[in-house]
């Protein structure tokens, strides 16, 4: 079965880098990166021995043991210094942010850092913005009823992102892809559904209403831009 989320992450990895997959689990991404000739060497890293044993089977079955090195590592702790691309995918925001915080002194050595958190995407962008880093690419992937947001960034300086950019994604807004417009509709629908069940105004409902207004504005702008571009 295809894994569109991992395929998109692999597609976003810069060609020729030495990648470190932090929290590799079954090492599916490292195998993709080698097979697609994106990388000549990949480090498959995990904090637990159990996932690394699963990763070892995947790597062995793919015949890629010479190119994929399995590393027991708490975050970046044991990641070799020649790695210049890091991927943190399929984990919570707080876990990802904690791993990045603990490795702050070496983040500048990475040409590219890719994060895909399963919740709190806005908070992930906020973390990037607060550290003055630059979001270089974003993608939205819809798979089996879920939306996955993938963010690529580097440590080059950037002015703080605006509220709408933090909420909706600066690169996603700029790209204005059909996938993003569909994502806007789903986000807006979900927020409006929650608001419809509110029986009284609270601080939380005001916050949700404000977020819905942002998504509505971004979506309408995206639709108008698409229409203007097609004329």
mmCIF file of the C-alpha atoms, coordinates in Angstrom:
data_MODEL
# 
_entry.id   MODEL 
# 
loop_
_atom_site.group_PDB 
_atom_site.id 
_atom_site.type_symbol 
_atom_site.label_atom_id 
_atom_site.label_alt_id 
_atom_site.label_comp_id 
_atom_site.label_asym_id 
_atom_site.label_entity_id 
_atom_site.label_seq_id 
_atom_site.pdbx_PDB_ins_code 
_atom_site.Cartn_x 
_atom_site.Cartn_y 
_atom_site.Cartn_z 
_atom_site.occupancy 
_atom_site.B_iso_or_equiv 
_atom_site.pdbx_formal_charge 
_atom_site.auth_seq_id 
_atom_site.auth_comp_id 
_atom_site.auth_asym_id 
_atom_site.auth_atom_id 
_atom_site.pdbx_PDB_model_num 
ATOM 1   C CA . UNK A 1 1   ? 0.000   0.000  0.000   1.00 0.00 ? 1   UNK A CA 1 
ATOM 2   C CA . UNK A 1 2   ? 1.309   3.435  -0.928  1.00 0.00 ? 2   UNK A CA 1 
ATOM 3   C CA . UNK A 1 3   ? 2.168   5.909  1.804   1.00 0.00 ? 3   UNK A CA 1 
ATOM 4   C CA . UNK A 1 4   ? 1.451   9.327  0.300   1.00 0.00 ? 4   UNK A CA 1 
ATOM 5   C CA . UNK A 1 5   ? 2.682   11.144 3.407   1.00 0.00 ? 5   UNK A CA 1 
ATOM 6   C CA . UNK A 1 6   ? 6.130   9.566  3.302   1.00 0.00 ? 6   UNK A CA 1 
ATOM 7   C CA . UNK A 1 7   ? 6.268   9.876  -0.485  1.00 0.00 ? 7   UNK A CA 1 
ATOM 8   C CA . UNK A 1 8   ? 5.730   13.631 -0.208  1.00 0.00 ? 8   UNK A CA 1 
ATOM 9   C CA . UNK A 1 9   ? 8.362   13.935 2.520   1.00 0.00 ? 9   UNK A CA 1 
ATOM 10  C CA . UNK A 1 10  ? 10.828  12.047 0.325   1.00 0.00 ? 10  UNK A CA 1 
ATOM 11  C CA . UNK A 1 11  ? 9.938   14.325 -2.571  1.00 0.00 ? 11  UNK A CA 1 
ATOM 12  C CA . UNK A 1 12  ? 10.729  17.399 -0.454  1.00 0.00 ? 12  UNK A CA 1 
ATOM 13  C CA . UNK A 1 13  ? 14.164  16.154 0.624   1.00 0.00 ? 13  UNK A CA 1 
ATOM 14  C CA . UNK A 1 14  ? 16.931  17.954 -1.272  1.00 0.00 ? 14  UNK A CA 1 
ATOM 15  C CA . UNK A 1 15  ? 18.830  15.736 -3.677  1.00 0.00 ? 15  UNK A CA 1 
ATOM 16  C CA . UNK A 1 16  ? 22.348  14.824 -2.584  1.00 0.00 ? 16  UNK A CA 1 
ATOM 17  C CA . UNK A 1 17  ? 22.001  15.409 1.159   1.00 0.00 ? 17  UNK A CA 1 
ATOM 18  C CA . UNK A 1 18  ? 22.943  12.959 3.881   1.00 0.00 ? 18  UNK A CA 1 
ATOM 19  C CA . UNK A 1 19  ? 19.671  12.560 5.730   1.00 0.00 ? 19  UNK A CA 1 
ATOM 20  C CA . UNK A 1 20  ? 18.938  11.620 9.331   1.00 0.00 ? 20  UNK A CA 1 
ATOM 21  C CA . UNK A 1 21  ? 15.453  10.227 9.939   1.00 0.00 ? 21  UNK A CA 1 
ATOM 22  C CA . UNK A 1 22  ? 14.763  10.965 13.606  1.00 0.00 ? 22  UNK A CA 1 
ATOM 23  C CA . UNK A 1 23  ? 12.196  8.513  14.963  1.00 0.00 ? 23  UNK A CA 1 
ATOM 24  C CA . UNK A 1 24  ? 12.533  6.240  11.952  1.00 0.00 ? 24  UNK A CA 1 
ATOM 25  C CA . UNK A 1 25  ? 10.208  3.475  13.178  1.00 0.00 ? 25  UNK A CA 1 
ATOM 26  C CA . UNK A 1 26  ? 10.229  0.935  10.297  1.00 0.00 ? 26  UNK A CA 1 
ATOM 27  C CA . UNK A 1 27  ? 12.795  2.869  8.206   1.00 0.00 ? 27  UNK A CA 1 
ATOM 28  C CA . UNK A 1 28  ? 10.367  3.213  5.313   1.00 0.00 ? 28  UNK A CA 1 
ATOM 29  C CA . UNK A 1 29  ? 11.511  6.761  4.562   1.00 0.00 ? 29  UNK A CA 1 
ATOM 30  C CA . UNK A 1 30  ? 15.257  5.946  4.476   1.00 0.00 ? 30  UNK A CA 1 
ATOM 31  C CA . UNK A 1 31  ? 14.565  3.131  2.020   1.00 0.00 ? 31  UNK A CA 1 
ATOM 32  C CA . UNK A 1 32  ? 12.542  5.512  -0.171  1.00 0.00 ? 32  UNK A CA 1 
ATOM 33  C CA . UNK A 1 33  ? 15.325  8.088  -0.154  1.00 0.00 ? 33  UNK A CA 1 
ATOM 34  C CA . UNK A 1 34  ? 17.938  5.573  -1.285  1.00 0.00 ? 34  UNK A CA 1 
ATOM 35  C CA . UNK A 1 35  ? 15.724  3.869  -3.859  1.00 0.00 ? 35  UNK A CA 1 
ATOM 36  C CA . UNK A 1 36  ? 14.722  7.224  -5.351  1.00 0.00 ? 36  UNK A CA 1 
ATOM 37  C CA . UNK A 1 37  ? 18.405  8.221  -5.452  1.00 0.00 ? 37  UNK A CA 1 
ATOM 38  C CA . UNK A 1 38  ? 17.726  11.285 -3.322  1.00 0.00 ? 38  UNK A CA 1 
ATOM 39  C CA . UNK A 1 39  ? 20.528  10.281 -0.951  1.00 0.00 ? 39  UNK A CA 1 
ATOM 40  C CA . UNK A 1 40  ? 23.575  8.065  -1.072  1.00 0.00 ? 40  UNK A CA 1 
ATOM 41  C CA . UNK A 1 41  ? 23.533  7.611  2.693   1.00 0.00 ? 41  UNK A CA 1 
ATOM 42  C CA . UNK A 1 42  ? 20.807  7.837  5.326   1.00 0.00 ? 42  UNK A CA 1 
ATOM 43  C CA . UNK A 1 43  ? 20.876  7.487  9.097   1.00 0.00 ? 43  UNK A CA 1 
ATOM 44  C CA . UNK A 1 44  ? 17.795  5.728  10.493  1.00 0.00 ? 44  UNK A CA 1 
ATOM 45  C CA . UNK A 1 45  ? 17.581  6.834  14.124  1.00 0.00 ? 45  UNK A CA 1 
ATOM 46  C CA . UNK A 1 46  ? 15.263  5.876  16.968  1.00 0.00 ? 46  UNK A CA 1 
ATOM 47  C CA . UNK A 1 47  ? 15.289  6.167  20.736  1.00 0.00 ? 47  UNK A CA 1 
ATOM 48  C CA . UNK A 1 48  ? 14.070  2.576  21.237  1.00 0.00 ? 48  UNK A CA 1 
ATOM 49  C CA . UNK A 1 49  ? 15.603  -0.731 20.247  1.00 0.00 ? 49  UNK A CA 1 
ATOM 50  C CA . UNK A 1 50  ? 12.228  -2.225 19.272  1.00 0.00 ? 50  UNK A CA 1 
ATOM 51  C CA . UNK A 1 51  ? 11.624  0.096  16.298  1.00 0.00 ? 51  UNK A CA 1 
ATOM 52  C CA . UNK A 1 52  ? 15.258  -0.283 15.255  1.00 0.00 ? 52  UNK A CA 1 
ATOM 53  C CA . UNK A 1 53  ? 14.799  -4.046 15.015  1.00 0.00 ? 53  UNK A CA 1 
ATOM 54  C CA . UNK A 1 54  ? 11.826  -3.463 12.716  1.00 0.00 ? 54  UNK A CA 1 
ATOM 55  C CA . UNK A 1 55  ? 13.922  -0.960 10.779  1.00 0.00 ? 55  UNK A CA 1 
ATOM 56  C CA . UNK A 1 56  ? 16.717  -3.502 10.464  1.00 0.00 ? 56  UNK A CA 1 
ATOM 57  C CA . UNK A 1 57  ? 14.352  -6.005 8.833   1.00 0.00 ? 57  UNK A CA 1 
ATOM 58  C CA . UNK A 1 58  ? 13.108  -3.370 6.395   1.00 0.00 ? 58  UNK A CA 1 
ATOM 59  C CA . UNK A 1 59  ? 16.635  -2.332 5.449   1.00 0.00 ? 59  UNK A CA 1 
ATOM 60  C CA . UNK A 1 60  ? 17.844  -5.907 5.146   1.00 0.00 ? 60  UNK A CA 1 
ATOM 61  C CA . UNK A 1 61  ? 14.884  -6.922 2.965   1.00 0.00 ? 61  UNK A CA 1 
ATOM 62  C CA . UNK A 1 62  ? 15.585  -3.943 0.706   1.00 0.00 ? 62  UNK A CA 1 
ATOM 63  C CA . UNK A 1 63  ? 19.254  -4.908 0.439   1.00 0.00 ? 63  UNK A CA 1 
ATOM 64  C CA . UNK A 1 64  ? 20.378  -1.452 1.567   1.00 0.00 ? 64  UNK A CA 1 
ATOM 65  C CA . UNK A 1 65  ? 22.410  -2.196 4.690   1.00 0.00 ? 65  UNK A CA 1 
ATOM 66  C CA . UNK A 1 66  ? 25.485  -0.572 3.134   1.00 0.00 ? 66  UNK A CA 1 
ATOM 67  C CA . UNK A 1 67  ? 23.707  2.757  2.642   1.00 0.00 ? 67  UNK A CA 1 
ATOM 68  C CA . UNK A 1 68  ? 21.355  2.964  5.623   1.00 0.00 ? 68  UNK A CA 1 
ATOM 69  C CA . UNK A 1 69  ? 22.947  3.010  9.069   1.00 0.00 ? 69  UNK A CA 1 
ATOM 70  C CA . UNK A 1 70  ? 20.750  2.195  12.055  1.00 0.00 ? 70  UNK A CA 1 
ATOM 71  C CA . UNK A 1 71  ? 21.477  4.347  15.108  1.00 0.00 ? 71  UNK A CA 1 
ATOM 72  C CA . UNK A 1 72  ? 20.084  4.169  18.641  1.00 0.00 ? 72  UNK A CA 1 
ATOM 73  C CA . UNK A 1 73  ? 19.729  7.838  19.512  1.00 0.00 ? 73  UNK A CA 1 
ATOM 74  C CA . UNK A 1 74  ? 17.713  10.132 21.741  1.00 0.00 ? 74  UNK A CA 1 
ATOM 75  C CA . UNK A 1 75  ? 16.889  12.803 19.197  1.00 0.00 ? 75  UNK A CA 1 
ATOM 76  C CA . UNK A 1 76  ? 20.081  14.141 17.630  1.00 0.00 ? 76  UNK A CA 1 
ATOM 77  C CA . UNK A 1 77  ? 22.374  12.848 20.395  1.00 0.00 ? 77  UNK A CA 1 
ATOM 78  C CA . UNK A 1 78  ? 24.148  10.174 18.342  1.00 0.00 ? 78  UNK A CA 1 
ATOM 79  C CA . UNK A 1 79  ? 23.490  11.508 14.838  1.00 0.00 ? 79  UNK A CA 1 
ATOM 80  C CA . UNK A 1 80  ? 26.803  11.738 12.916  1.00 0.00 ? 80  UNK A CA 1 
ATOM 81  C CA . UNK A 1 81  ? 28.015  15.238 12.154  1.00 0.00 ? 81  UNK A CA 1 
ATOM 82  C CA . UNK A 1 82  ? 27.992  14.750 8.381   1.00 0.00 ? 82  UNK A CA 1 
ATOM 83  C CA . UNK A 1 83  ? 24.182  14.656 8.309   1.00 0.00 ? 83  UNK A CA 1 
ATOM 84  C CA . UNK A 1 84  ? 22.921  17.834 6.645   1.00 0.00 ? 84  UNK A CA 1 
ATOM 85  C CA . UNK A 1 85  ? 19.207  17.048 6.373   1.00 0.00 ? 85  UNK A CA 1 
ATOM 86  C CA . UNK A 1 86  ? 17.002  16.038 9.304   1.00 0.00 ? 86  UNK A CA 1 
ATOM 87  C CA . UNK A 1 87  ? 13.486  14.636 9.183   1.00 0.00 ? 87  UNK A CA 1 
ATOM 88  C CA . UNK A 1 88  ? 11.166  14.532 12.201  1.00 0.00 ? 88  UNK A CA 1 
ATOM 89  C CA . UNK A 1 89  ? 7.900   12.994 11.038  1.00 0.00 ? 89  UNK A CA 1 
ATOM 90  C CA . UNK A 1 90  ? 4.873   11.337 12.586  1.00 0.00 ? 90  UNK A CA 1 
ATOM 91  C CA . UNK A 1 91  ? 5.346   12.667 16.108  1.00 0.00 ? 91  UNK A CA 1 
ATOM 92  C CA . UNK A 1 92  ? 3.620   15.222 18.303  1.00 0.00 ? 92  UNK A CA 1 
ATOM 93  C CA . UNK A 1 93  ? 4.547   18.892 18.274  1.00 0.00 ? 93  UNK A CA 1 
ATOM 94  C CA . UNK A 1 94  ? 5.885   18.907 21.835  1.00 0.00 ? 94  UNK A CA 1 
ATOM 95  C CA . UNK A 1 95  ? 8.092   15.898 21.133  1.00 0.00 ? 95  UNK A CA 1 
ATOM 96  C CA . UNK A 1 96  ? 9.445   17.446 17.921  1.00 0.00 ? 96  UNK A CA 1 
ATOM 97  C CA . UNK A 1 97  ? 10.002  20.865 19.503  1.00 0.00 ? 97  UNK A CA 1 
ATOM 98  C CA . UNK A 1 98  ? 11.776  19.277 22.465  1.00 0.00 ? 98  UNK A CA 1 
ATOM 99  C CA . UNK A 1 99  ? 14.108  17.322 20.184  1.00 0.00 ? 99  UNK A CA 1 
ATOM 100 C CA . UNK A 1 100 ? 14.920  20.458 18.207  1.00 0.00 ? 100 UNK A CA 1 
ATOM 101 C CA . UNK A 1 101 ? 15.466  22.556 21.337  1.00 0.00 ? 101 UNK A CA 1 
ATOM 102 C CA . UNK A 1 102 ? 17.953  20.052 22.723  1.00 0.00 ? 102 UNK A CA 1 
ATOM 103 C CA . UNK A 1 103 ? 19.882  20.123 19.438  1.00 0.00 ? 103 UNK A CA 1 
ATOM 104 C CA . UNK A 1 104 ? 19.793  23.891 18.966  1.00 0.00 ? 104 UNK A CA 1 
ATOM 105 C CA . UNK A 1 105 ? 23.570  24.296 18.886  1.00 0.00 ? 105 UNK A CA 1 
ATOM 106 C CA . UNK A 1 106 ? 23.885  22.108 15.789  1.00 0.00 ? 106 UNK A CA 1 
ATOM 107 C CA . UNK A 1 107 ? 20.751  22.987 13.806  1.00 0.00 ? 107 UNK A CA 1 
ATOM 108 C CA . UNK A 1 108 ? 22.671  25.520 11.706  1.00 0.00 ? 108 UNK A CA 1 
ATOM 109 C CA . UNK A 1 109 ? 24.733  22.656 10.260  1.00 0.00 ? 109 UNK A CA 1 
ATOM 110 C CA . UNK A 1 110 ? 21.641  21.289 8.514   1.00 0.00 ? 110 UNK A CA 1 
ATOM 111 C CA . UNK A 1 111 ? 20.790  22.541 5.054   1.00 0.00 ? 111 UNK A CA 1 
ATOM 112 C CA . UNK A 1 112 ? 17.232  21.393 5.563   1.00 0.00 ? 112 UNK A CA 1 
ATOM 113 C CA . UNK A 1 113 ? 15.017  20.306 8.461   1.00 0.00 ? 113 UNK A CA 1 
ATOM 114 C CA . UNK A 1 114 ? 11.668  18.708 7.674   1.00 0.00 ? 114 UNK A CA 1 
ATOM 115 C CA . UNK A 1 115 ? 8.957   18.389 10.328  1.00 0.00 ? 115 UNK A CA 1 
ATOM 116 C CA . UNK A 1 116 ? 5.573   16.693 10.082  1.00 0.00 ? 116 UNK A CA 1 
ATOM 117 C CA . UNK A 1 117 ? 3.683   16.810 13.360  1.00 0.00 ? 117 UNK A CA 1 
ATOM 118 C CA . UNK A 1 118 ? 0.355   15.093 13.799  1.00 0.00 ? 118 UNK A CA 1 
ATOM 119 C CA . UNK A 1 119 ? -1.208  17.996 15.721  1.00 0.00 ? 119 UNK A CA 1 
ATOM 120 C CA . UNK A 1 120 ? -0.478  21.625 16.639  1.00 0.00 ? 120 UNK A CA 1 
ATOM 121 C CA . UNK A 1 121 ? 0.836   22.620 13.221  1.00 0.00 ? 121 UNK A CA 1 
ATOM 122 C CA . UNK A 1 122 ? 0.340   26.305 14.023  1.00 0.00 ? 122 UNK A CA 1 
ATOM 123 C CA . UNK A 1 123 ? 2.459   25.886 17.150  1.00 0.00 ? 123 UNK A CA 1 
ATOM 124 C CA . UNK A 1 124 ? 5.190   24.246 15.054  1.00 0.00 ? 124 UNK A CA 1 
ATOM 125 C CA . UNK A 1 125 ? 5.260   27.257 12.739  1.00 0.00 ? 125 UNK A CA 1 
ATOM 126 C CA . UNK A 1 126 ? 5.222   29.528 15.796  1.00 0.00 ? 126 UNK A CA 1 
ATOM 127 C CA . UNK A 1 127 ? 8.295   27.725 17.144  1.00 0.00 ? 127 UNK A CA 1 
ATOM 128 C CA . UNK A 1 128 ? 10.098  28.214 13.829  1.00 0.00 ? 128 UNK A CA 1 
ATOM 129 C CA . UNK A 1 129 ? 9.079   31.882 13.740  1.00 0.00 ? 129 UNK A CA 1 
ATOM 130 C CA . UNK A 1 130 ? 10.109  32.594 17.334  1.00 0.00 ? 130 UNK A CA 1 
ATOM 131 C CA . UNK A 1 131 ? 13.597  31.290 16.588  1.00 0.00 ? 131 UNK A CA 1 
ATOM 132 C CA . UNK A 1 132 ? 13.873  33.528 13.530  1.00 0.00 ? 132 UNK A CA 1 
ATOM 133 C CA . UNK A 1 133 ? 14.131  30.585 11.125  1.00 0.00 ? 133 UNK A CA 1 
ATOM 134 C CA . UNK A 1 134 ? 12.859  30.416 7.530   1.00 0.00 ? 134 UNK A CA 1 
ATOM 135 C CA . UNK A 1 135 ? 10.113  28.139 6.239   1.00 0.00 ? 135 UNK A CA 1 
ATOM 136 C CA . UNK A 1 136 ? 11.297  27.157 2.760   1.00 0.00 ? 136 UNK A CA 1 
ATOM 137 C CA . UNK A 1 137 ? 8.603   24.716 1.654   1.00 0.00 ? 137 UNK A CA 1 
ATOM 138 C CA . UNK A 1 138 ? 5.278   23.281 2.769   1.00 0.00 ? 138 UNK A CA 1 
ATOM 139 C CA . UNK A 1 139 ? 2.908   20.626 1.500   1.00 0.00 ? 139 UNK A CA 1 
ATOM 140 C CA . UNK A 1 140 ? -0.491  19.247 2.458   1.00 0.00 ? 140 UNK A CA 1 
ATOM 141 C CA . UNK A 1 141 ? -1.247  15.569 1.918   1.00 0.00 ? 141 UNK A CA 1 
ATOM 142 C CA . UNK A 1 142 ? -4.692  14.050 2.422   1.00 0.00 ? 142 UNK A CA 1 
ATOM 143 C CA . UNK A 1 143 ? -4.637  10.336 3.110   1.00 0.00 ? 143 UNK A CA 1 
ATOM 144 C CA . UNK A 1 144 ? -7.225  7.986  4.620   1.00 0.00 ? 144 UNK A CA 1 
ATOM 145 C CA . UNK A 1 145 ? -9.333  10.862 5.921   1.00 0.00 ? 145 UNK A CA 1 
ATOM 146 C CA . UNK A 1 146 ? -6.480  12.794 7.528   1.00 0.00 ? 146 UNK A CA 1 
ATOM 147 C CA . UNK A 1 147 ? -4.623  15.934 6.476   1.00 0.00 ? 147 UNK A CA 1 
ATOM 148 C CA . UNK A 1 148 ? -0.864  15.938 6.972   1.00 0.00 ? 148 UNK A CA 1 
ATOM 149 C CA . UNK A 1 149 ? 1.116   19.186 6.842   1.00 0.00 ? 149 UNK A CA 1 
ATOM 150 C CA . UNK A 1 150 ? 4.800   18.882 6.007   1.00 0.00 ? 150 UNK A CA 1 
ATOM 151 C CA . UNK A 1 151 ? 7.108   21.828 6.705   1.00 0.00 ? 151 UNK A CA 1 
ATOM 152 C CA . UNK A 1 152 ? 10.692  22.286 5.529   1.00 0.00 ? 152 UNK A CA 1 
ATOM 153 C CA . UNK A 1 153 ? 12.794  24.998 7.144   1.00 0.00 ? 153 UNK A CA 1 
ATOM 154 C CA . UNK A 1 154 ? 16.360  26.147 7.680   1.00 0.00 ? 154 UNK A CA 1 
ATOM 155 C CA . UNK A 1 155 ? 18.071  28.393 10.212  1.00 0.00 ? 155 UNK A CA 1 
ATOM 156 C CA . UNK A 1 156 ? 18.555  31.379 7.927   1.00 0.00 ? 156 UNK A CA 1 
ATOM 157 C CA . UNK A 1 157 ? 17.125  34.526 9.460   1.00 0.00 ? 157 UNK A CA 1 
ATOM 158 C CA . UNK A 1 158 ? 13.550  35.572 8.788   1.00 0.00 ? 158 UNK A CA 1 
ATOM 159 C CA . UNK A 1 159 ? 11.224  38.231 10.162  1.00 0.00 ? 159 UNK A CA 1 
ATOM 160 C CA . UNK A 1 160 ? 8.392   36.897 12.350  1.00 0.00 ? 160 UNK A CA 1 
ATOM 161 C CA . UNK A 1 161 ? 5.560   35.366 10.377  1.00 0.00 ? 161 UNK A CA 1 
ATOM 162 C CA . UNK A 1 162 ? 2.122   36.979 10.442  1.00 0.00 ? 162 UNK A CA 1 
ATOM 163 C CA . UNK A 1 163 ? -0.876  35.485 12.212  1.00 0.00 ? 163 UNK A CA 1 
ATOM 164 C CA . UNK A 1 164 ? -2.445  34.250 8.971   1.00 0.00 ? 164 UNK A CA 1 
ATOM 165 C CA . UNK A 1 165 ? 0.884   32.732 7.884   1.00 0.00 ? 165 UNK A CA 1 
ATOM 166 C CA . UNK A 1 166 ? 1.204   30.903 11.197  1.00 0.00 ? 166 UNK A CA 1 
ATOM 167 C CA . UNK A 1 167 ? -2.368  29.643 10.942  1.00 0.00 ? 167 UNK A CA 1 
ATOM 168 C CA . UNK A 1 168 ? -2.446  28.644 7.279   1.00 0.00 ? 168 UNK A CA 1 
ATOM 169 C CA . UNK A 1 169 ? 1.186   28.367 6.187   1.00 0.00 ? 169 UNK A CA 1 
ATOM 170 C CA . UNK A 1 170 ? 3.210   31.030 4.312   1.00 0.00 ? 170 UNK A CA 1 
ATOM 171 C CA . UNK A 1 171 ? 4.329   28.718 1.505   1.00 0.00 ? 171 UNK A CA 1 
ATOM 172 C CA . UNK A 1 172 ? 0.960   26.969 1.252   1.00 0.00 ? 172 UNK A CA 1 
ATOM 173 C CA . UNK A 1 173 ? -0.721  30.354 0.827   1.00 0.00 ? 173 UNK A CA 1 
ATOM 174 C CA . UNK A 1 174 ? 1.806   31.382 -1.809  1.00 0.00 ? 174 UNK A CA 1 
ATOM 175 C CA . UNK A 1 175 ? 1.596   28.116 -3.760  1.00 0.00 ? 175 UNK A CA 1 
ATOM 176 C CA . UNK A 1 176 ? -2.222  28.133 -3.693  1.00 0.00 ? 176 UNK A CA 1 
ATOM 177 C CA . UNK A 1 177 ? -2.475  24.512 -4.837  1.00 0.00 ? 177 UNK A CA 1 
ATOM 178 C CA . UNK A 1 178 ? -5.790  22.672 -5.303  1.00 0.00 ? 178 UNK A CA 1 
ATOM 179 C CA . UNK A 1 179 ? -4.818  20.523 -2.313  1.00 0.00 ? 179 UNK A CA 1 
ATOM 180 C CA . UNK A 1 180 ? -4.419  23.632 -0.174  1.00 0.00 ? 180 UNK A CA 1 
ATOM 181 C CA . UNK A 1 181 ? -7.775  25.059 -1.228  1.00 0.00 ? 181 UNK A CA 1 
ATOM 182 C CA . UNK A 1 182 ? -9.424  21.763 -0.324  1.00 0.00 ? 182 UNK A CA 1 
ATOM 183 C CA . UNK A 1 183 ? -7.629  21.841 3.010   1.00 0.00 ? 183 UNK A CA 1 
ATOM 184 C CA . UNK A 1 184 ? -8.918  25.374 3.622   1.00 0.00 ? 184 UNK A CA 1 
ATOM 185 C CA . UNK A 1 185 ? -12.484 24.182 3.078   1.00 0.00 ? 185 UNK A CA 1 
ATOM 186 C CA . UNK A 1 186 ? -12.042 21.286 5.507   1.00 0.00 ? 186 UNK A CA 1 
ATOM 187 C CA . UNK A 1 187 ? -10.484 23.512 8.167   1.00 0.00 ? 187 UNK A CA 1 
ATOM 188 C CA . UNK A 1 188 ? -13.232 26.102 7.813   1.00 0.00 ? 188 UNK A CA 1 
ATOM 189 C CA . UNK A 1 189 ? -15.968 23.450 7.878   1.00 0.00 ? 189 UNK A CA 1 
ATOM 190 C CA . UNK A 1 190 ? -14.524 21.890 11.037  1.00 0.00 ? 190 UNK A CA 1 
ATOM 191 C CA . UNK A 1 191 ? -14.299 25.235 12.823  1.00 0.00 ? 191 UNK A CA 1 
ATOM 192 C CA . UNK A 1 192 ? -17.819 26.260 11.800  1.00 0.00 ? 192 UNK A CA 1 
ATOM 193 C CA . UNK A 1 193 ? -19.160 22.895 12.985  1.00 0.00 ? 193 UNK A CA 1 
ATOM 194 C CA . UNK A 1 194 ? -17.651 23.451 16.419  1.00 0.00 ? 194 UNK A CA 1 
ATOM 195 C CA . UNK A 1 195 ? -18.951 27.021 16.574  1.00 0.00 ? 195 UNK A CA 1 
ATOM 196 C CA . UNK A 1 196 ? -22.465 25.889 15.641  1.00 0.00 ? 196 UNK A CA 1 
ATOM 197 C CA . UNK A 1 197 ? -22.580 23.797 18.821  1.00 0.00 ? 197 UNK A CA 1 
ATOM 198 C CA . UNK A 1 198 ? -21.578 26.694 21.074  1.00 0.00 ? 198 UNK A CA 1 
ATOM 199 C CA . UNK A 1 199 ? -24.507 27.813 23.235  1.00 0.00 ? 199 UNK A CA 1 
ATOM 200 C CA . UNK A 1 200 ? -22.846 30.938 24.585  1.00 0.00 ? 200 UNK A CA 1 
ATOM 201 C CA . UNK A 1 201 ? -19.903 33.139 23.783  1.00 0.00 ? 201 UNK A CA 1 
ATOM 202 C CA . UNK A 1 202 ? -16.703 32.312 25.609  1.00 0.00 ? 202 UNK A CA 1 
ATOM 203 C CA . UNK A 1 203 ? -13.057 33.188 25.201  1.00 0.00 ? 203 UNK A CA 1 
ATOM 204 C CA . UNK A 1 204 ? -12.599 29.877 23.390  1.00 0.00 ? 204 UNK A CA 1 
ATOM 205 C CA . UNK A 1 205 ? -15.509 30.500 21.027  1.00 0.00 ? 205 UNK A CA 1 
ATOM 206 C CA . UNK A 1 206 ? -14.171 33.967 20.210  1.00 0.00 ? 206 UNK A CA 1 
ATOM 207 C CA . UNK A 1 207 ? -10.790 32.426 19.423  1.00 0.00 ? 207 UNK A CA 1 
ATOM 208 C CA . UNK A 1 208 ? -12.411 29.796 17.186  1.00 0.00 ? 208 UNK A CA 1 
ATOM 209 C CA . UNK A 1 209 ? -14.452 32.471 15.430  1.00 0.00 ? 209 UNK A CA 1 
ATOM 210 C CA . UNK A 1 210 ? -11.311 34.500 14.789  1.00 0.00 ? 210 UNK A CA 1 
ATOM 211 C CA . UNK A 1 211 ? -9.540  31.453 13.362  1.00 0.00 ? 211 UNK A CA 1 
ATOM 212 C CA . UNK A 1 212 ? -12.525 30.732 11.121  1.00 0.00 ? 212 UNK A CA 1 
ATOM 213 C CA . UNK A 1 213 ? -12.411 34.306 9.828   1.00 0.00 ? 213 UNK A CA 1 
ATOM 214 C CA . UNK A 1 214 ? -8.732  33.862 8.942   1.00 0.00 ? 214 UNK A CA 1 
ATOM 215 C CA . UNK A 1 215 ? -9.390  30.617 7.070   1.00 0.00 ? 215 UNK A CA 1 
ATOM 216 C CA . UNK A 1 216 ? -12.368 32.136 5.251   1.00 0.00 ? 216 UNK A CA 1 
ATOM 217 C CA . UNK A 1 217 ? -10.316 35.155 4.197   1.00 0.00 ? 217 UNK A CA 1 
ATOM 218 C CA . UNK A 1 218 ? -7.390  33.022 3.004   1.00 0.00 ? 218 UNK A CA 1 
ATOM 219 C CA . UNK A 1 219 ? -9.695  30.668 1.105   1.00 0.00 ? 219 UNK A CA 1 
ATOM 220 C CA . UNK A 1 220 ? -11.592 33.483 -0.611  1.00 0.00 ? 220 UNK A CA 1 
ATOM 221 C CA . UNK A 1 221 ? -8.308  35.120 -1.581  1.00 0.00 ? 221 UNK A CA 1 
ATOM 222 C CA . UNK A 1 222 ? -7.015  31.784 -2.908  1.00 0.00 ? 222 UNK A CA 1 
ATOM 223 C CA . UNK A 1 223 ? -10.151 31.254 -4.983  1.00 0.00 ? 223 UNK A CA 1 
ATOM 224 C CA . UNK A 1 224 ? -9.992  34.782 -6.390  1.00 0.00 ? 224 UNK A CA 1 
ATOM 225 C CA . UNK A 1 225 ? -6.317  34.374 -7.272  1.00 0.00 ? 225 UNK A CA 1 
ATOM 226 C CA . UNK A 1 226 ? -7.040  31.046 -8.979  1.00 0.00 ? 226 UNK A CA 1 
ATOM 227 C CA . UNK A 1 227 ? -9.900  32.572 -10.958 1.00 0.00 ? 227 UNK A CA 1 
ATOM 228 C CA . UNK A 1 228 ? -7.839  35.597 -11.986 1.00 0.00 ? 228 UNK A CA 1 
ATOM 229 C CA . UNK A 1 229 ? -4.982  33.373 -13.081 1.00 0.00 ? 229 UNK A CA 1 
ATOM 230 C CA . UNK A 1 230 ? -7.233  31.263 -15.286 1.00 0.00 ? 230 UNK A CA 1 
ATOM 231 C CA . UNK A 1 231 ? -8.513  34.205 -17.320 1.00 0.00 ? 231 UNK A CA 1 
# 
